């Protein structure tokens, strides 16, 4: 898990934003798959949600650090 966070910390703000968009699209598709009982890996929903939260946390940390300067 910490490897995921380390990888995210090395990315730029633009890269984080694009990855966040991709994860939101994936979460949307996973919700549809779950609704139609076509979900192959139910644990993936949780992983995606947590990765979205990690990215948003990093973005808010960077924003508050930038505001403090």
Secondary structure, DSSP 8 states (H G I E B T S, - for coil): -HHHHHHHHHS-HHHHHHHHHHHHHHHHHHHHHHHTT--S-THHHHHHHHHHHHHHHHHHHHHHHHHH-
